[in-house]
Amino acid sequence: MYIRFVTTGGTIDKIYFDALSRFEVGDSPIAAILAEGLAHIDYDVYSMFRKDSLELTDKDRQALREYIAGEDAAHFVISHGTDSMVETAKTLADIPDKRMVLTGSLSPARFKTTDAIFNVGMAVAAVQLVPPGAYIAMNGQVFAADRVKKNRAANRFEEI
């Protein structure tokens, strides 16, 4: 099975420079996460955006949708910022014959303590098992795009 990773930015890709939390969205750590995790899967990584998810627009979501719909690949893991991940998943949900799992992190992958590595692993497993559609893999769970919300107060994703 071949998996196309599409990176869009978000916390998983952030690089922080100082204690005042100045950051930029850097190169994606996805390939490093997969290598360090000894993942034996056929994949490639395509960088679509390098944006905080609050900066993603409907036009960006449409571009992502068109890209995925036009690709031969059937399995996609999309790294994405958590603040607008649900909106993007809903935009992708009805693309036929594609399995798309969005994931990200609540702390950057470059931090010593991060959920990024676990979430990427969850997304890799999920994309191999789910039926066609869009899903979110976060907090040790996999959610259908139309059955999830981010609980900002609790800093986690929950089923609705």
C-alpha positions as CSV (number, residue, x, y, z in Angstrom):
1,M,0.0,0.0,0.0
2,Y,1.3,3.4,-0.9
3,I,0.6,6.5,1.3
4,R,0.9,10.1,0.2
5,F,1.6,12.4,3.0
6,V,0.5,16.0,2.4
7,T,1.8,18.7,4.8
8,T,0.0,21.9,5.3
9,G,1.8,23.4,8.3
10,G,0.4,23.8,11.8
11,T,1.9,23.2,15.2
12,I,3.5,19.8,14.1
13,D,5.8,21.8,11.8
14,K,6.5,24.8,14.0
15,I,9.9,25.9,15.1
16,Y,10.0,28.2,18.1
17,F,12.8,30.6,18.6
18,D,12.5,32.1,22.0
19,A,10.6,32.1,25.3
20,L,8.1,34.7,23.9
21,S,6.8,32.0,21.5
22,R,8.0,33.6,18.3
23,F,7.7,30.8,15.7
24,E,7.7,30.0,12.0
25,V,6.3,27.0,10.2
26,G,9.4,25.1,9.1
27,D,10.0,22.0,7.0
28,S,7.8,19.1,7.9
29,P,9.3,16.5,10.3
30,I,7.1,13.7,8.8
31,A,9.9,11.8,7.0
32,A,12.1,12.0,10.1
33,I,9.2,10.7,12.3
34,L,8.6,7.8,9.9
35,A,12.4,7.0,9.7
36,E,12.9,7.1,13.5
37,G,9.8,5.0,13.9
38,L,11.2,2.3,11.6
39,A,8.1,2.5,9.4
40,H,8.3,0.0,6.6
41,I,5.7,1.6,4.3
42,D,5.7,2.9,0.7
43,Y,5.2,6.6,0.9
44,D,6.2,10.1,-0.2
45,V,5.8,13.5,1.3
46,Y,4.3,16.5,-0.6
47,S,4.4,19.9,1.0
48,M,1.3,21.8,0.0
49,F,1.3,24.7,2.5
50,R,3.5,26.0,5.3
51,K,0.8,27.8,7.3
52,D,-0.7,28.0,10.7
53,S,-4.2,26.4,10.3
54,L,-5.8,29.7,11.4
55,E,-4.3,31.2,8.2
56,L,-5.7,28.5,5.9
57,T,-8.5,29.9,3.7
58,D,-11.4,28.3,1.9
59,K,-9.4,28.8,-1.3
60,D,-6.5,26.8,0.3
61,R,-9.0,24.0,1.3
62,Q,-10.3,23.9,-2.2
63,A,-6.8,23.7,-3.6
64,L,-6.1,20.7,-1.3
65,R,-9.3,19.1,-2.3
66,E,-8.5,19.4,-6.0
67,Y,-5.0,18.1,-5.5
68,I,-6.2,15.0,-3.7
69,A,-9.0,14.4,-6.1
70,G,-6.6,14.6,-9.0
71,E,-4.0,12.2,-7.6
72,D,-3.7,8.5,-8.4
73,A,-3.0,7.7,-4.8
74,A,-5.9,6.4,-2.7
75,H,-4.4,6.8,0.8
76,F,-3.5,10.2,2.2
77,V,-2.2,11.3,5.6
78,I,-2.5,15.1,5.9
79,S,-0.6,17.0,8.6
80,H,-2.6,20.0,9.6
81,G,-2.9,22.5,12.4
82,T,-5.6,21.6,14.9
83,D,-7.5,24.9,15.0
84,S,-9.2,24.4,11.6
85,M,-8.6,20.7,11.1
86,V,-12.3,19.9,11.3
87,E,-13.2,22.4,8.6
88,T,-10.6,20.9,6.3
89,A,-11.7,17.3,7.0
90,K,-15.3,18.3,6.2
91,T,-14.2,19.9,2.9
92,L,-12.5,16.6,1.8
93,A,-15.0,14.1,3.2
94,D,-16.9,13.4,0.0
95,I,-14.0,12.9,-2.4
96,P,-14.8,9.5,-3.9
97,D,-12.5,6.5,-3.4
98,K,-10.0,8.3,-1.2
99,R,-9.0,7.5,2.3
100,M,-7.8,10.7,4.0
101,V,-6.7,11.0,7.6
102,L,-5.8,14.4,9.0
103,T,-3.5,14.6,12.0
104,G,-1.3,17.1,13.8
105,S,-0.1,17.9,17.2
106,L,-0.8,20.1,20.2
107,S,2.9,20.6,20.7
108,P,5.6,20.8,17.9
109,A,7.2,17.6,16.8
110,R,10.6,19.2,17.5
111,F,9.8,19.4,21.3
112,K,11.1,16.7,23.6
113,T,7.6,16.0,24.8
114,T,5.1,16.0,21.9
115,D,2.0,14.1,20.8
116,A,3.1,14.5,17.1
117,I,4.9,11.1,16.9
118,F,2.0,9.2,18.4
119,N,-0.6,11.0,16.2
120,V,1.4,10.4,13.0
121,G,1.6,6.7,13.9
122,M,-2.2,6.6,14.6
123,A,-2.8,8.3,11.2
124,V,-0.6,5.8,9.4
125,A,-2.5,2.9,11.0
126,A,-5.9,4.4,10.4
127,V,-5.5,5.3,6.8
128,Q,-4.8,1.6,6.1
129,L,-8.0,0.5,7.8
130,V,-10.7,3.1,7.3
131,P,-13.2,3.0,4.4
132,P,-13.1,5.9,1.9
133,G,-13.8,9.3,3.5
134,A,-12.1,11.9,5.7
135,Y,-11.0,11.3,9.3
136,I,-9.1,12.9,12.1
137,A,-6.6,10.9,14.2
138,M,-5.8,12.8,17.4
139,N,-5.6,12.0,21.1
140,G,-5.5,8.2,20.5
141,Q,-8.8,8.2,18.6
142,V,-10.0,8.2,15.0
143,F,-13.0,10.4,14.3
144,A,-15.1,10.7,11.2
145,A,-15.0,14.2,9.7
146,D,-18.7,14.8,10.5
147,R,-18.5,13.4,14.0
148,V,-15.8,15.5,15.7
149,K,-15.1,18.8,17.3
150,K,-12.1,20.4,18.9
151,N,-12.7,21.2,22.6
152,R,-10.4,24.2,22.9
153,A,-11.0,24.5,26.7
154,A,-9.8,20.9,27.3
155,N,-7.3,21.0,24.4
156,R,-8.5,17.8,22.8
157,F,-10.7,16.4,20.1
158,E,-14.1,14.8,20.9
159,E,-16.8,12.9,19.2
160,I,-20.1,14.8,18.6
